[in-house]
C-alpha cells in the first residue's frame, strides 16, 4: 500500500473525526496506485483532493450519520431515524461509488475488454464502440452532479447503461449491479478539464481497468 496516500487519507479522516467517536465503522480505502499514476488523464492534484478530501468526507459523514441513527433507534425516536435517511443515502452512496471508481481505474488501463465481457458487450450493444458511445452520451448529459454507469441486469441477464444523480448508488436506485462508473461531479475533473465535461469522459477510457470491470461482471453473474 502506498504510504503517501495512506498518510494523507488518515490525516483527512482525523481532522473530521468528532472527539466522541471511538472507532470508525467505515474507513477510507487506500488507492492501489499513487496520486500521480493516472496522469495525464487525471492530474495528481485532482486525485489527492478527490480521494483524501471528498471521499474522506463521505466516509466520516457516513459514520456520524449511522451513529445518530443508532442513537435515535435506541431512544425509540422513529421520526429522527427517518429524517437521517437522506444523509445516509448521500454519504453511503458517495462511499460506495468512489470505492468502485478507484478500482475501475488503472495506470495500465485503456484498450478494450476481452473474453466473455467483450462478447456480452457486442451482444447487448452491437459493438464496443457503440457501448462507449451510449455510456459517454448518457454520462455527459447528466444534469448537475452525478454518475454514468455500465451495469448488469441480473434479472434479464443483460448489460445496461444508466445514470444516477448526486451520489445515489446504482444498485439501490436501479437494481443494476455496478461494473464501471464515471464520476461527473465537477470535483472529479474541473481543475483539469474546466467546463468541458465531454473531453474528460472521452479521456477516462484511456485508464479504465477492463480487468477489474470483467471481474465485477463475473461476480455479478454468480
ZAMARGU-4260 file (C-alpha; in steps of 0.2 Angstrom, whole numbers, plus 5000, padded with zeros to 4 digits):
<rodrens>
0) 5000/5000/5000 | 5006/5017/4996 | 5012/5026/5012 | 5009/5044/5004 | 4991/5041/5000
5) 4988/5032/5017 | 4996/5046/5027 | 4986/5060/5019 | 4970/5050/5020 | 4972/5046/5038
10) 4975/5064/5042 | 4960/5069/5032 | 4949/5057/5042 | 4956/5063/5059 | 4953/5081/5055
15) 4935/5077/5053 | 4933/5065/5067 | 4922/5070/5082 | 4930/5068/5099 | 4916/5056/5105
20) 4919/5044/5090 | 4929/5030/5097 | 4931/5019/5082 | 4926/5021/5063 | 4914/5008/5056
25) 4919/5013/5038 | 4936/5018/5033 | 4943/5027/5018 | 4951/5014/5006 | 4969/5016/5001
30) 4972/5018/4982 | 4980/5004/4973 | 4991/5017/4964 | 5000/5034/4968 | 4991/5050/4966
35) 5001/5055/4950 | 4999/5037/4942 | 4984/5042/4931 | 4992/5057/4923 | 4990/5064/4911
40) 4972/5058/4911 | 4969/5064/4929 | 4981/5075/4937 | 4989/5071/4954 | 4981/5087/4962
45) 4963/5081/4957 | 4967/5063/4963 | 4973/5069/4980 | 4959/5081/4983 | 4946/5069/4977
50) 4952/5054/4987 | 4959/5062/5003 | 4946/5076/5005 | 4930/5072/4996 | 4929/5053/4998
55) 4936/5055/5016 | 4922/5067/5020 | 4909/5055/5014 | 4916/5041/5025 | 4917/5052/5040
60) 4899/5059/5037 | 4893/5041/5035 | 4900/5035/5051 | 4892/5050/5060 | 4875/5048/5052
65) 4875/5029/5057 | 4879/5034/5075 | 4865/5046/5075 | 4853/5033/5068 | 4858/5020/5081
70) 4856/5033/5094 | 4838/5038/5088 | 4834/5019/5087 | 4840/5016/5105 | 4828/5030/5110
75) 4814/5024/5100 | 4814/5040/5090 | 4807/5034/5073 | 4805/5051/5066 | 4823/5056/5069
80) 4829/5040/5062 | 4819/5043/5046 | 4825/5061/5045 | 4843/5054/5043 | 4839/5043/5028
85) 4844/5056/5015 | 4861/5059/5024 | 4863/5040/5024 | 4859/5038/5006 | 4870/5053/5001
90) 4886/5049/5011 | 4884/5030/5010 | 4882/5031/4991 | 4897/5043/4990 | 4907/5030/4999
95) 4901/5015/4988 | 4903/5024/4972 | 4920/5031/4975 | 4926/5014/4981 | 4921/5006/4965
100) 4928/5021/4955 | 4946/5020/4961 | 4947/5001/4957 | 4939/5004/4939 | 4954/5015/4935
105) 4972/5010/4932 | 4989/5017/4926 | 4989/5002/4915 | 4971/5003/4909 | 4964/5008/4892
110) 4962/4997/4877 | 4947/4985/4876 | 4940/4972/4886 | 4942/4954/4882 | 4933/4937/4884
115) 4916/4935/4890 | 4914/4953/4895 | 4918/4959/4877 | 4907/4945/4869 | 4892/4952/4880
120) 4896/4970/4876 | 4895/4965/4857 | 4879/4955/4860 | 4870/4969/4870 | 4876/4985/4861
125) 4882/4979/4844 | 4900/4983/4847 | 4912/4990/4860 | 4912/5007/4851 | 4893/5008/4852
130) 4894/5004/4871 | 4906/5018/4874 | 4895/5030/4864 | 4880/5025/4874 | 4889/5027/4890
135) 4898/5043/4886 | 4882/5052/4879 | 4872/5047/4894 | 4886/5052/4906 | 4889/5069/4898
140) 4871/5073/4898 | 4869/5071/4917 | 4862/5087/4924 | 4872/5094/4938 | 4882/5081/4948
145) 4880/5063/4946 | 4887/5047/4938 | 4886/5037/4922 | 4887/5018/4924 | 4889/5002/4915
150) 4879/4989/4925 | 4872/4972/4924 | 4854/4967/4925 | 4854/4951/4934 | 4836/4948/4931
155) 4837/4949/4912 | 4855/4944/4911 | 4860/4959/4901 | 4872/4974/4902 | 4864/4991/4903
160) 4869/5009/4903 | 4861/5020/4917 | 4864/5037/4926 | 4862/5042/4944 | 4860/5059/4951
165) 4872/5066/4965 | 4878/5051/4975 | 4864/5039/4973 | 4871/5021/4972 | 4867/5012/4956
170) 4861/4995/4963 | 4849/5003/4976 | 4842/5015/4963 | 4840/5004/4948 | 4843/4986/4953
175) 4858/4985/4941 | 4875/4978/4948 | 4888/4992/4945 | 4903/4987/4934 | 4910/5003/4928
180) 4906/5021/4935 | 4911/5038/4928 | 4911/5052/4941 | 4905/5068/4933 | 4904/5079/4949
185) 4915/5094/4945 | 4927/5090/4958 | 4932/5075/4948 | 4938/5084/4933 | 4936/5103/4934
190) 4953/5108/4939 | 4960/5100/4923 | 4946/5100/4910 | 4937/5116/4916 | 4919/5115/4910
195) 4922/5103/4895 | 4915/5088/4903 | 4915/5078/4886 | 4934/5079/4885 | 4935/5071/4902
200) 4923/5057/4899 | 4932/5053/4882 | 4949/5053/4891 | 4944/5042/4905 | 4943/5027/4894
205) 4962/5028/4892 | 4964/5022/4911 | 4949/5011/4913 | 4954/4994/4920 | 4944/4982/4910
210) 4951/4968/4920 | 4943/4975/4935 | 4926/4978/4926 | 4927/4960/4919 | 4930/4953/4937
215) 4914/4963/4943 | 4905/4956/4928 | 4909/4938/4933 | 4904/4941/4951 | 4888/4949/4946
220) 4883/4933/4937 | 4885/4922/4951
</rodrens>
